[in-house]
């Protein structure tokens, strides 16, 4: 009995690579559709503090990692409870101090009737395969 394996002749193009990534209503990107086109190439996120780099990384992490294992804003070195899936869906962007009760309250860009969408398209050119992953969040 002969075993045959389907290996690509050139493994430089095998493996799934991110072709494109987009999200809507995620974090502080309020009512905005953001599209990143990578064409299976490497990418580099740069920008000022607070420009949304960690928000983009957290959107991709949310798409790929089970929710109970995600530590949001880890790219920025934040503690484990600084951001949550809920805070990204409603677009929390700051906290205010309640003068009457002395505790802080998060301020959000959207209410609980809003929705968020994350979608990534991955391609494996070596095997001519592609897959699109998407998540829709609505509270």
Protein Blocks (a to p, Z undefined) as FASTA:
>chain_A
ZZdddddfblklgcjddfbdcdehiajlghiacdddekhpacddeddehilpmmmmmmmm
mmmpcfklpcghklnopafklpcfklmmnopabdcddfknopacdddfbdfkbccddddd
dddfknopaddddddddZZ
